[in-house]
Amino acid sequence: MSRMSMLSSPLLLGFEEIERLVERVGKGGGDGYPPYNIERLPQSEDGPEVLRITLAVAGFTQEQLEITVEDRQLVVKGQQGSDDHKAYLYRGIATRKFQRTFVLAEGIEVKSADLKNGLLSIDLVRLAPERFIKRIEIGAG
């Protein structure tokens, strides 16, 4: 039995990748930690559009965070070290690892990342796609 989806119309050719991306976004739900914002920064006249993802990662150092891009997927991981050598009377600040995933559209690239005051900011740029027209010759055979 074949699986039907909204992108399985015979008029939508080559959209399997979009369907795969939608499935990947659905699987990356997670528990909501760490919280984050996504904002559009003011665009300069000649510059590309810039988007900023800001994650609240209080308690994490630069060495405990890892940012990777693979297969149009931005992955932010954090893992704090063990505090077994400390004797807590009360422990209200959790030390836990996390993984937050963002699927990037084609043409979106990571520009930079900064950690300041417990906020990790990742700037993304949207590059303008090349516009072209290609004439297709019709053969006689």
Secondary structure, 3 states (H helix, E strand, C coil): CCCCCCCCCCCCCCCHHHHHHHHHHHHCCCCCCCCEEEEECCCCCCCCEEEEEEEECCCCCHHHEEEEECCCEEEEEECCCCCCCCCCCCCCCCCCCEEEEEECCCCEEEEEEEEECCEEEEEEEECCCCCCCCCCCCCCC
